Amino acid sequence: MPPRSQPTARQVRLGAELRKLREAAGMTAREAAQLMGVNPIQVSQIESGRAGVSDVRLRRLAAHYACADMELIDALSAMATERTRGWWEEYRGVLPALFLDLSELDHHAQSLQTIGTTHVPGLLQTPEYARAIYTFWQPELPGNEVELRVEHRMRRAEVLTRENPVPYTAVLHESVLRTHVADRRVTHAQLAAILVASERPHVTVRVIPFDVLGFAGAGATILYATGAVPALDTAQRDTPNGSLFLDAPAHLLAMRRLFRRVESMALKPEESRDLIHRMSKEL
């Protein structure tokens, strides 16, 4: 098969993990290729996510790399042999690749944790709220493209309502809930949607009120997705220059610490719901 021209973030991650195993073994790509009886270019393509790898070949590589972490090997094998075509593939070539990568990340996550300090997180947004955000940040987008983005965002949220929903925790600053991205009607509907979501047993919503002292995390927006094993966790952050997927151990540790720090400043779930109720009545 020809190399993939645009590998997904998940395919790139699989290749990166195999490269980490090879480097931990002190082996060059050329040496790995010789052990496998393949061209070094093939190893390079696998490690860049541009080529797939079979279960048999992956396990042979892991054996050559003396990797004894069977849980990690099994998780990587599952990634390598996935054949399910996700619903997000319907949007390939229509929406930017980031949209598809986020959907795939949500779908495979064992749990999701997010901090919202600028907007209500995507999985909790109503269509009207999402539409207001897209039209504000990209006013030049044709109406049909805005609607495609809104539709995609609503489909992403199905991970919270599907048969086996993903455990989800959102920590939101009060300013996010009080900001009118559109009009008061949209804000009222958005608060109501958050309250409905927070009643689900696998969804936790916590709010950091204005009067909490020492909160300097206005730029702390993150999404943290736990993988099949801790080594496959992923953090996603939005930056002025685009979105970043972080998977280096040091980055993941920093994101976990950040989440714990921000979460420690938030009200308990029941208190958070009470605060959101009061905000809704004030509108």
C-alpha positions in Angstrom: 0.0 0.0 0.0 1.2 3.6 -0.7 2.2 5.7 2.3 -0.6 7.7 3.9 -0.5 11.3 2.8 -2.3 12.6 5.9 -2.1 10.2 8.9 -4.4 10.9 11.8 -3.2 12.0 15.1 -3.8 8.5 16.5 -1.8 6.9 13.7 1.0 9.4 14.3 0.9 8.5 18.0 1.2 4.8 17.4 4.3 5.4 15.3 5.8 7.7 17.9 5.3 5.1 20.6 7.1 2.5 18.5 9.9 5.0 17.9 10.2 5.6 21.7 10.5 1.9 22.2 13.2 1.6 19.6 15.1 4.6 21.0 14.8 3.2 24.6 16.5 0.0 23.2 19.4 2.1 21.9 18.7 0.9 18.3 18.7 2.9 15.1 16.0 2.7 12.5 18.5 0.9 10.1 19.2 -1.7 12.8 15.5 -2.3 13.4 15.0 -2.7 9.7 17.7 -5.2 9.4 16.2 -7.3 12.2 12.9 -7.2 10.5 14.3 -7.8 7.0 12.7 -4.7 5.6 13.9 -1.4 4.1 14.8 1.3 6.6 12.3 3.6 4.8 9.5 1.2 5.9 10.5 1.6 9.5 10.6 5.4 9.1 7.1 5.4 7.5 5.7 3.2 10.3 7.2 5.5 13.0 5.8 8.6 11.2 2.3 7.1 11.0 2.5 7.1 7.2 2.4 3.3 7.1 0.5 0.7 9.1 1.9 -2.2 11.0 0.4 -5.6 11.6 0.0 -7.2 15.0 2.7 -9.8 14.2 5.2 -7.2 13.0 4.4 -4.9 16.0 5.0 -7.7 18.5 8.2 -8.7 16.7 9.5 -5.2 17.0 8.5 -5.0 20.7 10.4 -8.3 21.3 13.5 -6.9 19.5 13.2 -3.8 21.6 13.1 -5.9 24.8 9.8 -4.3 25.8 8.4 -6.3 28.7 5.3 -4.0 29.2 2.6 -6.4 27.9 -0.2 -4.0 28.7 1.4 -1.4 26.5 2.1 -3.8 23.7 -1.5 -5.1 23.7 -2.8 -1.5 23.7 -0.5 -0.6 20.7 -1.5 -3.7 18.9 -5.2 -2.7 19.3 -4.4 0.7 17.9 -2.5 -0.9 15.0 -5.3 -3.4 14.1 -8.3 -1.1 14.4 -10.5 -1.5 11.4 -13.6 0.4 12.5 -14.5 3.4 10.4 -15.6 6.1 12.8 -18.4 8.5 12.0 -15.9 11.4 11.8 -14.5 9.9 8.6 -17.6 11.3 6.8 -16.0 14.8 7.4 -12.6 14.0 5.9 -11.7 16.5 3.2 -14.7 18.6 4.3 -13.5 19.8 7.8 -9.9 20.5 9.0 -8.1 17.4 10.2 -8.1 18.6 13.8 -11.9 18.1 14.0 -11.5 14.5 13.0 -8.5 13.9 15.4 -10.5 15.3 18.4 -13.5 13.1 17.6 -11.2 10.0 17.4 -9.5 11.1 20.7 -12.9 11.4 22.4 -14.1 8.0 21.0 -11.1 6.0 22.3 -10.6 7.8 25.6 -11.1 5.8 28.8 -12.1 9.1 30.5 -12.0 12.8 29.6 -11.2 15.8 31.9 -11.4 19.4 30.8 -10.8 22.9 32.1 -12.8 25.7 30.6 -11.7 29.2 31.2 -12.6 30.9 28.0 -15.7 29.0 26.6 -18.0 26.2 27.6 -16.2 23.0 26.6 -17.3 21.6 23.2 -18.9 18.5 24.5 -21.3 20.6 26.6 -22.1 23.2 24.0 -25.6 23.7 22.6 -25.9 24.2 18.8 -26.6 27.9 19.2 -23.6 28.4 21.5 -21.3 26.6 19.1 -22.7 28.5 16.1 -22.0 31.9 17.9 -18.4 30.9 18.6 -17.7 29.7 15.0 -19.2 32.8 13.5 -17.4 35.2 15.8 -13.9 33.7 15.3 -14.4 33.0 11.5 -16.9 35.5 10.2 -15.8 34.8 6.7 -17.0 31.2 6.8 -20.0 30.5 4.5 -23.1 29.5 6.4 -23.0 25.9 5.2 -19.5 25.5 6.6 -20.5 26.9 9.9 -23.4 24.4 10.0 -21.0 21.5 9.2 -18.8 22.5 12.2 -21.9 22.8 14.5 -23.2 19.4 13.3 -19.8 17.8 13.9 -19.5 19.3 17.4 -23.0 17.9 18.3 -22.0 14.5 17.1 -18.8 14.6 19.2 -20.9 15.1 22.2 -22.5 11.7 21.6 -19.7 10.1 23.6 -21.5 11.3 26.7 -24.9 9.8 25.7 -23.9 6.6 23.9 -24.5 3.1 25.3 -21.1 3.0 27.0 -20.5 6.7 27.8 -17.1 8.2 28.5 -16.6 9.4 32.1 -16.3 13.1 31.8 -15.2 15.9 34.3 -15.4 19.6 33.4 -14.1 22.3 35.6 -15.4 25.7 34.5 -14.7 29.2 35.7 -17.8 31.3 36.5 -16.8 33.9 33.9 -17.3 31.3 31.2 -20.9 30.7 32.3 -21.7 34.4 32.6 -20.3 35.4 29.2 -23.0 36.0 26.6 -21.4 34.6 23.4 -24.7 35.5 21.7 -27.9 36.7 23.5 -29.4 36.0 26.9 -31.7 33.3 25.4 -28.7 31.4 24.2 -26.9 31.8 27.5 -30.0 30.5 29.4 -30.3 27.5 27.1 -26.6 26.8 27.5 -26.8 26.8 31.3 -29.9 24.5 31.2 -27.9 22.1 29.0 -25.0 22.0 31.4 -27.4 21.3 34.3 -29.0 18.4 32.3 -25.6 17.0 31.5 -24.4 17.3 35.1 -27.2 15.0 36.2 -25.8 12.1 34.3 -24.0 9.6 36.6 -20.8 9.7 34.5 -20.6 13.5 34.1 -19.2 15.8 36.7 -19.4 19.6 36.4 -17.6 21.8 38.9 -17.4 25.6 38.9 -14.7 28.0 40.2 -16.6 31.1 41.5 -15.3 34.6 41.0 -14.6 35.0 44.8 -12.0 32.2 44.9 -8.7 33.8 45.8 -5.4 32.9 44.1 -6.9 31.7 40.8 -4.5 32.8 38.0 -5.4 30.1 35.5 -7.3 32.1 32.9 -5.2 30.4 30.2 -5.5 26.9 31.6 -7.9 25.5 29.0 -7.0 21.8 28.4 -8.6 18.5 27.4 -7.0 15.5 29.0 -7.9 12.0 27.6 -6.8 8.9 29.4 -5.7 6.0 27.2 -5.9 2.3 27.5 -2.7 2.5 29.6 -1.2 5.6 31.3 1.6 5.8 28.7 -1.0 6.4 26.0 -2.7 9.4 27.7 -3.0 12.5 25.6 -3.5 16.2 26.4 -4.9 18.7 24.0 -4.4 22.5 24.3 -5.5 25.4 22.1 -2.9 28.0 21.5 -2.9 31.3 19.4 -1.1 29.3 16.7 -3.4 26.3 16.6 -4.1 23.2 18.6 -1.4 21.0 20.2 -1.6 17.3 21.1 0.8 16.6 24.0 2.0 13.1 24.9 5.5 13.5 26.3 5.6 12.1 29.9 6.8 15.5 31.3 3.9 17.3 29.5 1.3 14.8 30.7 2.6 15.1 34.3 2.4 18.9 34.1 -1.2 18.8 32.7 -2.3 16.3 35.4 -0.9 18.7 38.1 -2.6 21.6 36.5 -5.9 19.9 36.4 -5.6 18.9 40.1 -4.7 22.4 41.1 -7.6 24.0 39.2 -10.0 21.3 40.4 -9.0 21.9 44.0 -10.3 25.5 43.7 -13.7 24.5 42.4 -17.0 24.0 44.2 -18.3 20.6 44.8 -20.7 19.2 42.1 -23.9 19.9 44.1 -22.7 23.5 45.0 -21.8 24.0 41.3 -25.3 23.0 40.2 -26.8 25.4 42.8 -24.6 28.3 41.4 -25.6 27.5 37.8 -29.3 27.5 38.9 -28.9 30.9 40.5 -27.2 32.3 37.4 -30.0 30.9 35.2 -32.7 32.6 37.4 -30.8 35.9 37.1 -31.1 36.0 33.3 
